[in-house]
Amino acid sequence: MHDRGDYKSGWQMEREWDEAEKMRKRNLALGEDDVDQTEEDDDDDDEEGSLPFACFICRQPFVDPVVTKCNHYFCEHCALKHHSKNKKCFVCDKPTLGIFNTAHEIRRRMAAEDK
């Protein structure tokens, strides 16, 4: 008799796949590094790699970038428009308390790219 105790049923594999996809999408939305990135990405500057290049709401390059308490970056008008409808962060659903500070890091990077 062959023991099949180490095999998984289809529903178990689907559940694991769904959970892995949810985590991957969450990490992608939060701007965190993906687990299976190539070695080329490791050569990038850590500061530039951790900063997003586009607004999470409009998916366009930043216009007057702001940062929330939870360190998520948005265009100023996108953040205010979203805040008027929903008082939580667009990315992580934590309360923003209406605090949107100027994103000096992104402004510096944008200025450096313009030169």
PEUR-V277316 format. One record per residue. N is the residue number from 1. RES is the residue in one small letter. OMEGA is omega in whole degrees, -180 to 180 (999 if undefined). NEAR is the number of other ideal C-beta (glycine too) atoms within 12 Angstrom. Layout:
n->N res->RES omega->OMEGA near->NEAR
n->N res->RES omega->OMEGA near->NEAR
//
This chain:
n->1 res->m omega->179 near->4
n->2 res->h omega->178 near->6
n->3 res->d omega->179 near->6
n->4 res->r omega->-177 near->8
n->5 res->g omega->-179 near->8
n->6 res->d omega->178 near->8
n->7 res->y omega->178 near->10
n->8 res->k omega->175 near->13
n->9 res->s omega->-179 near->12
n->10 res->g omega->-179 near->10
n->11 res->w omega->178 near->10
n->12 res->q omega->179 near->13
n->13 res->m omega->178 near->13
n->14 res->e omega->179 near->13
n->15 res->r omega->179 near->14
n->16 res->e omega->179 near->15
n->17 res->w omega->179 near->15
n->18 res->d omega->179 near->14
n->19 res->e omega->179 near->14
n->20 res->a omega->179 near->17
n->21 res->e omega->177 near->14
n->22 res->k omega->179 near->14
n->23 res->m omega->-180 near->17
n->24 res->r omega->179 near->19
n->25 res->k omega->178 near->15
n->26 res->r omega->179 near->17
n->27 res->n omega->178 near->19
n->28 res->l omega->179 near->18
n->29 res->a omega->179 near->21
n->30 res->l omega->179 near->24
n->31 res->g omega->178 near->25
n->32 res->e omega->-180 near->20
n->33 res->d omega->176 near->17
n->34 res->d omega->-175 near->18
n->35 res->v omega->-175 near->12
n->36 res->d omega->176 near->10
n->37 res->q omega->180 near->16
n->38 res->t omega->-179 near->11
n->39 res->e omega->179 near->8
n->40 res->e omega->-178 near->8
n->41 res->d omega->-179 near->16
n->42 res->d omega->-180 near->11
n->43 res->d omega->-178 near->11
n->44 res->d omega->177 near->16
n->45 res->d omega->-177 near->13
n->46 res->d omega->-178 near->11
n->47 res->e omega->-180 near->12
n->48 res->e omega->-179 near->19
n->49 res->g omega->-177 near->19
n->50 res->s omega->-180 near->20
n->51 res->l omega->178 near->27
n->52 res->p omega->-179 near->30
n->53 res->f omega->-180 near->20
n->54 res->a omega->179 near->20
n->55 res->c omega->179 near->30
n->56 res->f omega->-177 near->30
n->57 res->i omega->-176 near->30
n->58 res->c omega->-180 near->20
n->59 res->r omega->178 near->15
n->60 res->q omega->175 near->16
n->61 res->p omega->-174 near->19
n->62 res->f omega->170 near->32
n->63 res->v omega->-175 near->22
n->64 res->d omega->-175 near->22
n->65 res->p omega->176 near->36
n->66 res->v omega->180 near->35
n->67 res->v omega->179 near->31
n->68 res->t omega->177 near->34
n->69 res->k omega->-178 near->18
n->70 res->c omega->176 near->23
n->71 res->n omega->172 near->25
n->72 res->h omega->-172 near->36
n->73 res->y omega->-180 near->40
n->74 res->f omega->167 near->37
n->75 res->c omega->-178 near->30
n->76 res->e omega->-178 near->26
n->77 res->h omega->178 near->20
n->78 res->c omega->-179 near->30
n->79 res->a omega->-179 near->38
n->80 res->l omega->179 near->23
n->81 res->k omega->179 near->17
n->82 res->h omega->-179 near->28
n->83 res->h omega->179 near->24
n->84 res->s omega->-180 near->12
n->85 res->k omega->-175 near->12
n->86 res->n omega->-174 near->18
n->87 res->k omega->-179 near->18
n->88 res->k omega->179 near->20
n->89 res->c omega->-180 near->30
n->90 res->f omega->-175 near->31
n->91 res->v omega->-170 near->30
n->92 res->c omega->179 near->20
n->93 res->d omega->173 near->17
n->94 res->k omega->179 near->18
n->95 res->p omega->180 near->15
n->96 res->t omega->-177 near->28
n->97 res->l omega->179 near->14
n->98 res->g omega->-179 near->18
n->99 res->i omega->177 near->20
n->100 res->f omega->-179 near->28
n->101 res->n omega->177 near->24
n->102 res->t omega->-180 near->19
n->103 res->a omega->-176 near->27
n->104 res->h omega->-178 near->15
n->105 res->e omega->-178 near->23
n->106 res->i omega->178 near->34
n->107 res->r omega->178 near->22
n->108 res->r omega->180 near->17
n->109 res->r omega->178 near->24
n->110 res->m omega->179 near->23
n->111 res->a omega->179 near->13
n->112 res->a omega->179 near->14
n->113 res->e omega->179 near->14
n->114 res->d omega->-177 near->9
n->115 res->k omega->999 near->7
//
